[in-house]
Structures are given as C-alpha cells and as structure tokens.
C-alpha cells in the first residue's frame, strides 16, 4: 500500500489562487477542488482579493519539503553533512543550519531532525510581520493618501512620485504596494475607505468584465480599417474616439470624446436624450470649439446614435469611421476613459442630472491626471506639446482647447 503525504494548507491555497489568477471564478475553483464555496470565499476576502505571499510558489533559494525529507532520511542513516549536501547539490553550511533549526524534542532529552517540524518552522518564519514602506514612512503615506483623494490610480501615483521627487529615493513605492495596503488591512496601512477613490470603487480586488452588445448596421459607414495610418501611430493630434455612457435603463447618457494621441477628454451634455439628432448637435457644438488642426477623424462603435455621421462630417470636417462589432479594442482609449468616468457617473443613475459645468470639471480632472504612456505627463500637457510640434506648419494655432 502506497502512503501519500496529506496536502498542506499552503499547497491547497496555492492551488486556489493559481486557479483564480488563471481566470476561474470562486465558485468554479471551489467545485474543482472539492471545497464549499463559503470556505474559499473566506480565503479571498481575508486578503482583500490579493494573492498572499504564503501561497506563492517557493523559489529555488529555499529548501523544499522534499529536500527536508531527504535530509531527514540521510541524517538518520548517519550520513555526513558534506555527503548530504553533495546529494542535494547544496552548500554544506545550508544543510548544517537546516539541521540545527529543524531539531525537535522527543522523549527525554533526545532530539531528532524532523522534516515536518522543520517545514512548519520555515513557513512560520516566512510569515513573520514585515512593516511596509507605507507603514513606516509617514510623509510617503500622506502623499499617497492625498493623491488617492484626487482619484489618481496607484500606478499613476507610483509614476508621479518619480516626477515630483526625482532625487528622493525614500519617496518611492510600487503601485502593487499601494493596492495591497488598501485591500489587506494591517498596521499602518492606508484607510480602506480610500478604495472608493479607485476606478472600480471595490473593497476587494475582483475582475468584472462584460461583453459589448451587437448593434445594427448604419448606412454609408466607413470601416475603421480605412482610417489613415497616422491615427494608429498616435503621433499626430486630431484623431478622436467617441461613445456614450448610459444611465439607468438606458434612458439618459453622456457623450465621451477622447483624442488618441494625448488622451485628452471632452464630454457631451445630452440632457434631453441621445437620439441621432441630439448627438449630432452635441458633437458639432463641442468640435466647433477646436481649431481645425484638432479635427481630423472620429472613430465610433456601430451605435444608432451616430446614424447622422454624414451630417457630422460635413459640419465639422471630421472623417467618421466605425469599429467592427464586438471590437471595443479598436477604440481602446475611449473604452479606458469610459471606465474611468464610471467613478464619477455610476451605472444605474440618472445622468441627465449632471449639467455642463459638472461635465467640464470632470473632464478637466481627467485631463490633469498623469499618464504612464506619457512618462507621467498629463493629457493636457501632452496635447500642448503635440500642438507645439505642429506649430511651424500651422502658425495660426496658438493654444490647446
């Protein structure tokens, strides 16, 4: 009869987190592993949805349980430490320290090296409390808290630290550390209520994706594949992506326009509805505020609200292109921005309550957010730079919108 070693708790939880990180739901992971859903949900909530270091696969730097079992057998057989080290391809000093640490008392005063005891002690040492940088550096913690209250993402905060404190290595923290401090509440961590300033507003780290809905075809539309290559390079300003974010029951909406090269945002006020005529009027009015240099093209999905794209093109000078069905990545800048905007305009709310002044304030806040792809410059700064580069060829353009 072959005896199998019972699976350790760390191994079980490691398998659970690997399943979650590969895309399995909590319910599916629980069913596959033979656990009740409430059990694995407790594991998930305990860490705020962040993979704990305990369940990450051990590196080759540390002895494995199998190696400790080998040490136990060879040591009991009176093998020398150097011989055990040769068989494990480890340094003799490593084996010597392991044996000294892994002694456990039995009857009387006799002591034996016990692999299970040694493994348990090693895991205990690995879990020892370690103060995070945010817990020990009050100045850094205050800066991060202030930036979170400005609705900056952890990645933007981590990048902006290098811009605001270029010569101060103490003012550095990774975006992952900020997330962990928010979701895993320990001594000195960031206050959990600050998580509501994140894009998702969730108190747990949890993916949430929904598929796009198929739209009916629009007469005379031109496919995005025919858009000029300069729009794809993101080096020439004036190419826009647009969409609507919908309110409760689809009754209200806000139009969103994002300039591809800079990420500059403009919002369309649609208080009376989002019919094709109303969207046309809003786009024509907003684009009319821009210099001709910033009116090259507009890419939209196949929503019926842009049925009057021919009239929009004639009034603004924009060339209008449409994405393929189920292809939101073809206007990825706009999709990303719409996700950010949900922080200000949650789903299931009446979006007509937000006047043009509120929309302009929100757009200004987004345009003042540092972006990683711009070296943590803001969209407003990037657009100004792009316009300055175009200035010699277009002397009539002197300012950003």
C-alpha positions as CSV (number, residue, x, y, z in Angstrom):
1,X,0.0,0.0,0.0
2,X,1.4,3.4,-1.1
3,X,1.2,6.1,1.6
4,X,0.6,9.6,0.3
5,X,1.5,12.7,2.3
6,X,-1.6,14.8,3.2
7,X,-1.7,18.0,1.3
8,X,-0.6,21.0,3.3
9,X,-2.8,24.0,3.8
10,X,-0.3,26.3,1.9
11,X,-0.4,23.8,-1.1
12,X,-4.2,23.9,-1.2
13,X,-4.4,27.6,-1.0
14,X,-1.7,28.0,-3.6
15,X,-3.8,25.9,-6.0
16,X,-6.8,28.0,-5.2
17,X,-5.0,31.3,-6.0
18,X,-3.5,29.9,-9.2
19,X,-6.9,29.0,-10.4
20,X,-8.3,32.4,-9.5
21,X,-5.4,34.1,-11.3
22,X,-5.9,32.0,-14.4
23,X,-9.5,33.3,-14.7
24,X,-11.6,30.7,-12.8
25,X,-14.4,32.1,-10.7
26,X,-14.6,31.4,-7.0
27,X,-17.5,29.0,-7.5
28,X,-15.7,27.0,-10.2
29,X,-12.5,26.9,-8.1
30,X,-14.3,25.6,-5.1
31,X,-16.1,22.9,-7.1
32,X,-12.9,21.8,-8.8
33,X,-11.1,21.5,-5.5
34,X,-13.9,19.9,-3.6
35,X,-14.4,22.7,-1.1
36,X,-17.6,24.6,-0.1
37,X,-17.9,28.0,-1.8
38,X,-18.1,29.8,1.6
39,X,-14.7,28.3,2.6
40,X,-12.8,29.6,-0.4
41,X,-14.7,32.9,-0.3
42,X,-13.3,33.4,3.2
43,X,-9.8,32.9,1.8
44,X,-10.5,35.5,-0.8
45,X,-12.0,38.1,1.5
46,X,-9.3,37.7,4.1
47,X,-6.7,39.0,1.8
48,X,-8.9,41.6,0.0
49,X,-8.5,39.6,-3.2
50,X,-4.7,40.0,-3.2
51,X,-2.7,36.8,-3.6
52,X,-0.9,36.2,-0.3
53,X,2.9,35.7,-0.3
54,X,2.5,32.4,1.6
55,X,0.8,30.6,-1.3
56,X,3.2,31.8,-4.0
57,X,5.5,29.0,-5.3
58,X,8.7,28.9,-3.3
59,X,11.9,29.9,-5.1
60,X,14.9,27.6,-5.5
61,X,16.7,29.7,-2.9
62,X,14.9,27.9,-0.1
63,X,14.8,24.2,0.8
64,X,11.7,22.4,-0.3
65,X,9.8,19.9,1.8
66,X,11.1,17.1,-0.4
67,X,14.7,18.2,0.3
68,X,14.0,18.3,4.1
69,X,12.6,14.8,3.9
70,X,15.9,13.7,2.1
71,X,17.9,15.4,4.8
72,X,15.9,13.6,7.5
73,X,16.5,10.2,5.9
74,X,20.2,10.7,5.2
75,X,20.9,12.2,8.6
76,X,19.1,9.3,10.4
77,X,21.3,6.9,8.3
78,X,24.4,8.6,9.8
79,X,25.4,10.2,6.5
80,X,27.8,13.1,6.9
81,X,26.7,16.7,6.3
82,X,29.0,17.0,3.4
83,X,27.6,13.8,1.8
84,X,24.0,15.0,2.3
85,X,25.0,18.4,0.7
86,X,26.5,16.7,-2.3
87,X,23.4,14.6,-2.9
88,X,21.2,17.7,-2.7
89,X,23.6,19.9,-4.6
90,X,23.5,22.4,-1.7
91,X,26.2,24.0,0.4
92,X,27.2,22.1,3.5
93,X,26.6,25.2,5.6
94,X,23.0,25.3,4.3
95,X,22.4,21.7,5.4
96,X,24.1,22.3,8.8
97,X,21.9,25.3,9.5
98,X,18.8,23.4,8.4
99,X,19.6,20.5,10.8
100,X,20.3,22.9,13.7
101,X,17.0,24.7,13.1
102,X,14.9,21.5,12.5
103,X,15.6,19.7,15.7
104,X,12.5,18.7,17.7
105,X,12.5,17.1,21.1
106,X,11.1,13.7,21.7
107,X,11.1,11.6,24.9
108,X,13.7,12.5,27.5
109,X,16.5,14.8,26.3
110,X,17.0,13.2,22.9
111,X,16.4,15.3,19.8
112,X,15.9,14.4,16.2
113,X,15.7,16.3,13.0
114,X,12.1,16.2,11.9
115,X,11.2,17.3,8.3
116,X,7.6,18.2,9.1
117,X,8.7,20.3,12.1
118,X,11.4,22.0,10.1
119,X,8.9,22.8,7.3
120,X,6.4,24.3,9.8
121,X,9.1,26.5,11.3
122,X,10.3,27.7,7.9
123,X,6.7,28.6,6.9
124,X,6.3,30.4,10.3
125,X,9.4,32.5,9.6
126,X,8.2,33.3,6.1
127,X,5.0,34.8,7.5
128,X,6.7,37.0,10.1
129,X,5.2,40.5,10.1
130,X,7.1,42.9,7.9
131,X,6.3,46.6,8.1
132,X,5.6,48.0,4.6
133,X,7.2,51.3,3.4
134,X,3.8,53.0,3.6
135,X,3.5,52.0,7.3
136,X,6.9,53.4,8.3
137,X,7.2,56.5,6.1
138,X,4.6,58.9,7.2
139,X,5.5,61.5,4.5
140,X,5.1,59.0,1.8
141,X,1.8,57.7,3.2
142,X,0.4,61.2,3.4
143,X,1.4,61.9,-0.2
144,X,-0.3,58.6,-1.4
145,X,-3.4,59.3,0.6
146,X,-3.7,62.9,-0.9
147,X,-3.3,61.6,-4.5
148,X,-5.9,58.8,-3.9
149,X,-8.3,61.5,-2.8
150,X,-7.6,63.3,-6.1
151,X,-8.8,60.0,-7.8
152,X,-5.4,59.1,-9.2
153,X,-4.8,55.4,-9.7
154,X,-2.0,53.6,-7.7
155,X,0.0,53.3,-11.0
156,X,-0.2,57.0,-11.7
157,X,0.8,57.8,-8.1
158,X,3.8,55.5,-8.2
159,X,4.9,57.1,-11.5
160,X,4.3,60.6,-10.4
161,X,6.5,60.1,-7.3
162,X,9.5,59.9,-9.6
163,X,8.4,63.2,-11.2
164,X,7.7,65.1,-8.0
165,X,10.6,63.7,-6.0
166,X,13.3,62.8,-8.6
167,X,16.2,62.8,-6.1
168,X,14.4,61.3,-3.0
169,X,14.6,57.5,-3.1
170,X,12.6,57.4,0.1
171,X,9.6,58.7,-1.8
172,X,9.2,55.6,-3.9
173,X,6.5,52.9,-3.7
174,X,5.2,50.4,-6.2
175,X,1.5,50.5,-7.4
176,X,1.2,46.9,-6.1
177,X,2.2,48.0,-2.6
178,X,-0.5,50.7,-2.7
179,X,-3.1,48.2,-3.7
180,X,-2.0,45.8,-1.0
181,X,-2.1,48.5,1.6
182,X,-5.7,49.3,0.6
183,X,-7.0,45.8,0.3
184,X,-5.0,44.0,3.0
185,X,-5.7,45.9,6.2
186,X,-2.6,45.7,8.5
187,X,-0.9,48.1,10.9
188,X,-0.1,51.3,9.2
189,X,-2.0,50.5,6.0
190,X,-4.0,53.0,4.0
191,X,-7.6,53.5,5.2
192,X,-9.9,51.1,3.4
193,X,-12.4,53.9,2.6
194,X,-9.8,55.3,0.2
195,X,-10.6,52.4,-2.1
196,X,-13.7,54.2,-3.2
197,X,-11.5,56.6,-5.0
198,X,-10.2,53.8,-7.2
199,X,-11.6,53.4,-10.6
200,X,-13.7,50.3,-9.6
201,X,-14.5,51.6,-6.1
202,X,-14.4,48.0,-4.9
203,X,-13.2,46.9,-1.5
204,X,-12.0,43.6,-3.0
205,X,-9.7,43.0,-5.9
206,X,-12.1,41.3,-8.3
207,X,-12.3,41.4,-12.2
208,X,-15.6,42.4,-13.7
209,X,-15.9,42.3,-17.5
210,X,-19.0,42.5,-19.7
211,X,-19.3,41.8,-23.4
212,X,-20.3,44.5,-25.9
213,X,-23.8,44.3,-27.4
214,X,-24.2,43.9,-31.2
215,X,-25.5,47.0,-32.9
216,X,-27.4,47.3,-36.2
217,X,-25.6,48.4,-39.3
218,X,-25.6,52.1,-40.3
219,X,-26.0,53.2,-43.9
220,X,-22.9,54.6,-45.5
221,X,-20.5,53.9,-42.7
222,X,-16.7,53.6,-43.4
223,X,-14.8,50.8,-41.5
224,X,-12.0,51.7,-39.1
225,X,-9.6,49.7,-41.3
226,X,-9.7,52.6,-43.8
227,X,-8.7,55.1,-41.2
228,X,-5.3,56.7,-42.1
229,X,-2.2,55.1,-40.6
230,X,-1.2,58.3,-38.8
231,X,-4.2,57.8,-36.5
232,X,-2.7,54.4,-35.4
233,X,0.7,55.9,-34.6
234,X,-0.7,58.3,-32.0
235,X,1.9,60.9,-33.1
236,X,-0.5,63.3,-34.9
237,X,-3.2,65.1,-32.9
238,X,-6.8,65.4,-34.0
239,X,-7.9,61.8,-34.2
240,X,-10.8,61.2,-31.8
241,X,-12.7,58.2,-30.4
242,X,-16.2,58.5,-29.2
243,X,-19.0,56.7,-27.4
244,X,-21.9,57.1,-25.0
245,X,-22.0,56.0,-21.3
246,X,-25.6,55.1,-20.4
247,X,-27.6,55.9,-17.3
248,X,-30.4,54.0,-15.6
249,X,-32.4,51.8,-18.0
250,X,-30.6,53.4,-21.0
251,X,-32.8,56.5,-20.6
252,X,-30.0,59.0,-20.1
253,X,-26.5,59.3,-21.5
254,X,-23.3,61.3,-21.6
255,X,-21.2,61.5,-24.7
256,X,-17.4,60.9,-24.5
257,X,-14.7,62.1,-26.9
258,X,-11.1,61.1,-26.4
259,X,-8.1,62.4,-28.5
260,X,-6.0,59.4,-29.4
261,X,-2.5,60.9,-29.3
262,X,-2.8,62.7,-25.9
263,X,-5.8,61.0,-24.2
264,X,-7.4,64.5,-23.9
265,X,-11.1,64.1,-22.9
266,X,-14.2,66.2,-23.8
267,X,-17.7,65.3,-22.5
268,X,-21.0,65.9,-24.4
269,X,-24.0,67.2,-22.5
270,X,-27.2,65.3,-23.6
271,X,-29.9,66.4,-21.1
272,X,-32.9,65.7,-23.4
273,X,-31.9,62.3,-24.8
274,X,-29.4,60.6,-27.1
275,X,-31.1,60.4,-30.4
276,X,-29.1,60.7,-33.6
277,X,-30.0,64.4,-34.0
278,X,-29.2,65.2,-30.4
279,X,-25.8,63.5,-30.5
280,X,-25.1,65.3,-33.8
281,X,-25.8,68.7,-32.3
282,X,-23.7,68.0,-29.3
283,X,-20.7,66.8,-31.3
284,X,-20.9,69.7,-33.8
285,X,-21.1,72.2,-30.9
286,X,-18.1,70.7,-29.0
287,X,-15.9,70.2,-32.1
288,X,-16.7,73.7,-33.1
289,X,-14.6,74.9,-30.1
290,X,-11.5,73.3,-31.5
291,X,-9.0,74.5,-34.1
292,X,-9.1,72.8,-37.5
293,X,-5.8,71.1,-36.6
294,X,-7.6,69.0,-34.0
295,X,-10.5,67.9,-36.3
296,X,-9.1,65.1,-38.4
297,X,-11.2,62.0,-37.7
298,X,-13.7,60.4,-35.3
299,X,-14.0,56.7,-34.6
300,X,-17.2,55.3,-33.1
301,X,-18.8,52.0,-32.5
302,X,-21.9,50.9,-34.5
303,X,-24.4,52.7,-32.3
304,X,-27.5,54.1,-33.9
305,X,-26.9,57.4,-32.2
306,X,-24.3,58.2,-35.0
307,X,-26.7,57.5,-37.8
308,X,-26.2,61.1,-38.9
309,X,-22.5,60.7,-39.3
310,X,-22.6,62.2,-42.8
311,X,-24.0,65.5,-41.5
312,X,-21.5,65.5,-38.6
313,X,-18.6,65.1,-41.1
314,X,-20.0,67.9,-43.3
315,X,-20.4,70.3,-40.3
316,X,-17.1,69.6,-38.5
317,X,-14.7,68.4,-41.2
318,X,-14.1,65.2,-39.4
319,X,-13.8,61.9,-41.3
320,X,-16.0,59.4,-39.4
321,X,-15.0,55.7,-39.1
322,X,-16.9,52.8,-37.4
323,X,-15.5,49.9,-35.4
324,X,-16.3,46.2,-36.1
325,X,-19.0,44.6,-34.0
326,X,-17.7,43.2,-30.6
327,X,-14.4,45.0,-31.1
328,X,-14.1,47.7,-28.3
329,X,-10.3,47.5,-28.5
330,X,-10.5,49.3,-31.8
331,X,-11.2,52.4,-29.8
332,X,-9.3,51.4,-26.7
333,X,-8.6,54.9,-25.5
334,X,-12.3,55.6,-25.3
335,X,-13.1,52.3,-23.6
336,X,-10.4,53.0,-20.9
337,X,-11.7,56.6,-20.4
338,X,-15.3,55.4,-20.1
339,X,-14.2,53.0,-17.3
340,X,-12.6,56.0,-15.5
341,X,-15.8,58.0,-15.9
342,X,-17.9,55.4,-14.2
343,X,-16.1,56.5,-11.0
344,X,-18.0,59.9,-11.4
345,X,-21.1,58.7,-13.2
346,X,-22.0,55.2,-11.7
347,X,-24.2,52.8,-13.7
348,X,-27.9,52.8,-12.9
349,X,-28.0,56.5,-12.1
350,X,-29.8,59.4,-13.9
351,X,-27.0,61.1,-15.9
352,X,-29.2,64.0,-17.0
353,X,-28.8,65.5,-13.5
354,X,-25.2,66.4,-14.4
355,X,-25.0,69.9,-16.0
356,X,-22.4,71.1,-18.5
357,X,-20.4,72.7,-15.7
358,X,-20.0,69.4,-13.9
359,X,-19.0,67.6,-17.1
360,X,-16.3,70.2,-17.8
361,X,-15.0,69.9,-14.2
362,X,-14.8,66.1,-14.6
363,X,-13.1,66.4,-18.0
364,X,-10.6,68.8,-16.5
365,X,-9.7,66.5,-13.7
366,X,-9.1,63.6,-16.1
367,X,-7.0,65.8,-18.3
368,X,-4.9,66.7,-15.3
369,X,-4.2,63.1,-14.4
370,X,-0.6,61.9,-15.1
371,X,-0.4,59.0,-17.6
372,X,2.2,56.3,-17.7
373,X,2.3,56.2,-21.5
374,X,3.3,59.9,-21.5
375,X,6.1,59.5,-18.9
376,X,3.5,60.6,-16.3
377,X,2.8,63.9,-18.1
378,X,-0.9,64.8,-18.2
379,X,-3.1,64.7,-21.3
380,X,-3.4,68.4,-21.3
381,X,0.4,68.8,-21.2
382,X,0.8,66.2,-23.9
383,X,-1.7,67.9,-26.2
384,X,0.1,71.2,-25.7
385,X,3.4,69.5,-26.7
386,X,1.8,67.9,-29.8
387,X,0.3,71.3,-30.9
388,X,3.7,73.0,-30.3
389,X,5.4,70.4,-32.6
390,X,2.8,71.2,-35.3
391,X,3.1,74.9,-34.8
392,X,5.7,75.6,-37.6
393,X,3.4,74.1,-40.2
394,X,0.3,75.7,-38.6
395,X,1.2,79.2,-37.3
396,X,-2.5,80.1,-36.7
397,X,-2.8,77.6,-33.9
398,X,-1.6,79.0,-30.6
399,X,-3.4,77.2,-27.7
400,X,-5.0,74.0,-26.5
401,X,-8.8,73.7,-26.3
